[in-house]
Amino acid sequence: MDLNWKMPDGLSVHYWQELEKYRIEFGNGKLQVAWRHLERAHILGQPWPREHTYVHWVMMKFGIKIKSGREILGQIPRLLVGGVKSFVGNIPVGNTGGANVPPLQPMEIPADLKSILQQFKR
């Protein structure tokens, strides 16, 4: 079993950049672009419990802000179990984290994120 706790500092920079881009785009009313940055932050943070759970929290708040019951309800189980699955290293790699995709479905990682993640592979 592979226990994950601390995201590498160099990777953390990319994770927080995606979240900042989300905030900027959301503030500019570009909801689809903002959401895409949340998905990218989810892909980067997914292996680490704190970062994974935090992205789901932000995704749920996004759902609340846009009044999407589907997103709100879809994030609740992800908030409850996502971090635990990260901690034990049992995640659907590449999954974008939204209620619009099955929570256990692995997905293709975008090439630029794959390159970033490769730099920090253990």
Buried (B, 14 or more C-beta within 10 A) or exposed (E): EEEBEEBEEEBBEBBBBBBEBBEEBBEEEEEEBBBBBBBBBBBBBBBBBBBBBBBBBBBBBBBEEEEBEEBBEBBEEBBEEBBEBBBEEEBBEBBBBBBEBEBEEEBEBBEEBEEBBEEBEE
